[in-house]
Amino acid sequence: MMQQITDNRCLALSGNIEYSTGCETMKNYYSFCTLIFALFLIAAASCSGEQREQTPELTEPVTPVYSVKGRFMQFNKENLTIAVVHEEIPGVMRAMRMNLRLDNPDEAAALQPGDIISFELARRGASWFVYDIEVLPEDTVLDLPANLHDPEL
């Protein structure tokens, strides 16, 4: 389908716009509109209201800090996390098995699966961090629900 527009205006050929001589004003207008539209899209994307949570630095002060007891299960060197079955933290979370990020990975080096430990637990961003890990005596009794007493968890 071909339409011809005279008087030095634009020709439309099957949906494509071609410019004849003397039509530089429309060409500039089209380029300007394209630029404004692109800038609008960039601005809309950057102001979408959705912000990514940035991981806080390990040195940032953190509150509150919880003193917790639990059983060490394993150390994941790749993710720098430990798996722990811990007692309930009243008002915060029930007793459960969790993978917790290490503040200092060296603290997990001497731990053996099944060790009863005490540690400090603090939330930073979306993660829970463990620090000040201490191995407790083997006869330490943990206050865990029956389903968490299995050492194979």
Beta strands, then each sheet from edge to edge (+ up, - down):
strand 1: 2-3
strand 2: 11-13
strand 3: 16-18
strand 4: 65-76
strand 5: 81-86
strand 6: 96-102
strand 7: 116-124
strand 8: 127-135
sheet 1: 1+ 2- 3+
sheet 2: 4+ 5- 6+ 8+ 7- 4+
end
